[in-house]
Amino acid sequence: MAMAPPSPTLAYGSVVLAAVLWGGSIVAQKMALGSFSAVEASVLRDVGGLAILLATWWWQEGGVIKISRSDLRLLGLLGLGVLGNHLLILMGLKYVSGAVGGVIIGSSPVVTALLSAMLIRDVPLRAVWAGAGLSFAGVGLVSVAGFQAAGEQPLLGSTLVFLGVVSWALYSIGSRAVMERVSALTVNWTTLLVATALQVPLLWTDRKMLDAGVASVTLSDWMALGYLVVFATAVAQQAWLFGVKGIGPSRASVLGNLTPVAAIGLSALILNEAVGLIEVIGIGLILAGVWVVNRQTVESTH
């Protein structure tokens, strides 16, 4: 009896793994801000992730790189997307809870679909605006509605996290075109290198561990940083790209909605954050929006 090909199952499994690991990364980022400033956490995360990705690339592709000048320019711009995503979300998490951050990040597939329809017109705008409205209503509800546990400045924090989501959406759209000519692994490490290089000068403006000394960092904060380096940056990124290759970006983005669910569950479990009715309604609206966008885009492409 012939065995069923494992690739779709593997691809779905990879996407689910990436989504859950990213949910955990929100908790880890929140924890790391105990001992590190936002810039320190982002730089250390990216340097560690870069070391793993470069070693993997060297092992898999033999260190050979062939990139045209125009692709090099595009990769430089995409690096700004990675920088915005990593730094803005960490800065936002200083002001809002991990649960709120997770819910806002849940709007990522809709933001990507909306910007994609506007910028590269891969799907008609009319197919995504209704779902986008629903999702943004969920984000707005969670960001603005009476959030006692949201942190010091919920609106500022929510805005920063949302801008981080927009940065990732622009990165996803731009990287699609480059990945037709350059391997996903090369796109991954080159853009991360740009993001890391641009962040280093910012260490002079935002310091915590550098002023207090390495001895001030707790073991749990080192573990949180380690999680960000290994699982959130290196493993999740490659698992996501592997999954997208197997089942396509539309199906993958639907499973990507496990990220806010995982973030809220883990925030309650690890950070003891209160999860109220507003977060649940917010997640419901965001997921409904994603479902509408997915359904409409599938219909519009038939």
N, C-alpha and C positions, 0 to 999 in steps of 0.2 A: 504493500500500500504506500503510495507516494505521500510524503510529508508536505503539509501546507507550507508555503514560503513564509519565513518568520519576519520578513522585512516590515510589513505594515504594523504588526504587533510591536516590533522593536521600536519603530518610529513613534507610535502612539506612546509607548512606555517612556521613551526619551523625552518627549514633550511634557508629559505629566511630571516626570522627575525634575525637569528644568523649572516648571511652574511652582512646584512645592519648594524646591531649593531657593527660588527667588522670594517666596513667601517668608521663608526662614531668614533670608538676608535682611529683611526689614527689621526683624527683631535684633539680629546681630549688629546692624548699623546703629540702632538705638542704644544697644549696650556699649558698643565701642566708644560712643560719645561721652561715656563716663570718664575715661582717661585720656582720650585723644580729642583734639579739635577737629572740626569737619574736614579741613584741608589735610591735616596729618593723617586722618583715617583714610581719606580718599587716595592720597599719594602712596601710603604704605600698601593699601589694597591693590592699587594698580601696578606698583613695582613687583609685588609678589605674583600677581596674575600674569604679568608680562614675562617673568622668569619661567613660569610653567609653560606658557604658550610658545615661547621661543624654543625651549628644549623640545617640546612636542613637534613643532614645525621642523626643526633641524633633523629630528629622528625620522619623521614621515616624508619630508620633501628634500632632504639632503642639503638644506641651506641654499638652494638655488632660487634666485628671485628675478623674475622678468616682468617689469611693470613699465608701461608707456608713461610718457611725461604727463599726459592728460589724466590718466588714472592716478598718478602720484598726487596731482593737485586735488583730485576728488577725494582720495584717501585722507589727505590733510584736512579737508573740510569735514569729512566724516568723523575725524578725531575730535572735532569741536562738539559733535553730537554725543560722543562717549563722555567727554569732559562735562558737558552740561548735565547729562543723566546722572553721573556719579556724584558730582559736587552739589548740584542743586537739591537732589533728594536728601543727601546727608545734612545740608544746611537747613532744609525744611523740617527734618526730623528733630532738630533742636527745639522747635516750637510746637510740634503736634505729636500726639501719641502714635505708636506703631500701628495701631488699629486704623486710625484715620489715614495715615500714610498708605497703608495697604489697600484701603478702599479706593483712594484716588488713583493709585497705580493700576487698579482694576479697570480703569477707563482706557488704558493703553491701546487695546485693539481697535476701539472706536475712533480714538484720536488718529491712529495710523490710517484707518480706512478713510476718514474724512479728509485728511491732508493728502492722502494718495489720490483721492477723487479730484481734489482741487489742483494738485501740482502735476501729476502725470496722467490724470484722467483714465486710469485703468478700469474704473467702474463709474457709472453715471452718478453725479452728485445727488440727484433725486432719490437714488437707492440708499443713501447713507444718512441723509439729514434727519429723518424721523428717529432712527436708532440713536444717532448722536445726541439729539435733544433729550431723549430718555436718560442716557448715560450721564450727560452733563448735569441733569436735574439731580441725579443721585450723588454726584460729586459735590454739587452746590449744597445739597441738604446736609451732607456729612461735614462739609467744611464750615458752614455758617451757623447751622442750628445749634442752639444752646449747648455748647460742649464744655462741661465742667472739667472733664479729664483730658481735654484736648491739648493742654499745655499753655505756655505763656501768651503766645500771639497766634491763635489758630488760623486767622485769615492770611497772615504773612507766611506761616508755615505751609498751609495748604497751597498757596500760590506758587511757592518755590518748588514743592513736590510736583505740582501740575506742570510747571515749566520743564522740570526734569523729564516728565513723561513725553512732552512735546519734542524735547531733544532726542529721545530714543526713537520716536516715531519718524523724525526726519532722517535719523541714522539708518533705520530699517528700510526706508524708501530708497535712499541713496545707495545702500550697500547691495540691493537687489541687482542693480545694473552692473556694478563692478564684479559681482560674483559670477557673472557669465564669462569673465575673462581671467579672473584671479581667484585662487582657492579661498574658501571660507576662513581657513586657518591664517592665511596671509593677511586677509582683510582684518581679521581679529587682532593680530599682534601689531600690525602697522598703525591702526587707528588708536589702539591702547597706548602705543609709544608716543604718539602725538599728544594724546590727552595727558599722559604722565609728565612729559617735558613742559607743557604749558602750566601745569599746576605747581611745579617745584618753586618758582619765584613767589607764589602766593603764601608759602610757608612763613614768610617774613611778616605777613599781615594777620595770620590766624594761628596762634601757637597755644598749646596747653601742655602736652607731654614734654616738648622741648624746653619749656621753662621750668616745669616741675621735676624733670629728670626721669630717666627710664624706670628707676626703682618705684616711681609713683603708680605705674600701671599694674592693675590687679590681674590675677591669673585668668579670671573670667573674661576680662576685656581683651587679653592676648588671645584667648580661645575664640572670642567673637571675631577678632581681626583675622585669625587663621581660617575661620569658616568663610569669611568674605573673600579671602584670597583663593582658597582651594575650590570651594563648592559654588559660591555665587559668581565668581569671575571666570575661573577656568572650566570647571565641570559643567555648570549650567549652560554657559554660552555655547560650548561645543555640542552638548546634548540637544539644545534647542535647534541649532543649525542642522544637525543630523536628522532630527525629527521633521523639520520643515522640508528637507530634501526628500524625505520618504512620503509625507502625506500632504505637502503643499501648505502655503502660509495661511490660507483661509481656515482650514480645519485646525491647524496648529493654534491659531489665535483664539479659537473658541475654547480649547483646552487650557490656554493661557489664563483663563479666568479663574483657575484654581488658585492663582497667586494671591488675590486678596482674601479668599476664603482661608487659605493656609496662614496668611499674615495675621488675620483676626484671631484664628484659633490659637496660634502660637503666642501671640501677644497676651492673650488671656492666660495661657498656660505658664509661660516663662516670665513675663513681665508683670503678671497679676493685674492687667489692665481691665477695667470694666467694659464689657461689650453690651451696649444698650439697644433698644428698639430702633433708634435712628441709624446706627451702623447697619443693622439687618435690613431696614427699608432701603438704605443707600445702596447696599450690595444688590438687593433685588432689582432696583431701577437700572443699575449698571449692567447686570446680567441680562435683563430684558432688552436693553438697548443693543447689547452685543448680539443677542439672538436675532433681533429685527434686522440689524446690519447684515449679519451672515445670511439670513434668509433672502433678503432683498438683493444682495450682491449675487447670490447663486442664481436667483430668478432672472436677473438682468443680463447674466452672461449666457443664458440658454437661448 
